[in-house]
Amino acid sequence: MSTSVESPLAPSIAPDVWADPRRPSLDQALDAVFRVIGQREPDRLTHPQVVAIARTFFHYTWVCRFFTMQVEDAAERVNGVCADDYPLPVGLAIVKDFCNRWNGCPEEACRRNS
């Protein structure tokens, strides 16, 4: 399967997120979708699934409210609004945008428990 930015699966709403060479790549994001929800290319991702997919890239067993707020911010940047669910390309772009920007939780308690 082609996963270049020109691929029909590649997000078109925020294509600049995929220009950033940091992880995840589109292939890595699709692999995470499969690991989290057990489907290769679902039509839609729920917002909790987007959070869970993003979480896998940092190997967190749980996430705090700050993490979920940052995913919500990524959803607003990519989609214009945080929604209950997204088309797959939009959900993947949200994960990518979040991963490109995440610097960790500022709370010491979160750093000890992640």
C-alpha positions, 0 to 999 in steps of 0.5 A: 500500500502506498503511504506517501503524502500523495496517497488517497489516505494521506490527510489533506486538511493539514498536509504540512503535519506530514512534511515534518520528518519526526515520528510518527510516519504515516506507516507508523500511525497506521500500524498504531491504529491496527494495534489499538483498534484491531482494524487496518484502515477504519473509515473513522476514529473516535476521539478516545481512539485518537488519544489511545493511538497517540499514547502508544507513541510515548509508551504510556500506560495511562495519561493525565488530563494535560495529555488529553487537553493537548490532543484536543488542541491538536484536533482543533488545529487540524480539524477546526474543532475537537469532535466525537469522531473523525475520518481516518485521515483527519484522526491520523493528522491529529495524532501526527500534529500532537506527536510533533508538539508533545514535550511531556506533562509539566507535572512531576507526578505524571513524569513519575507515573508514566 
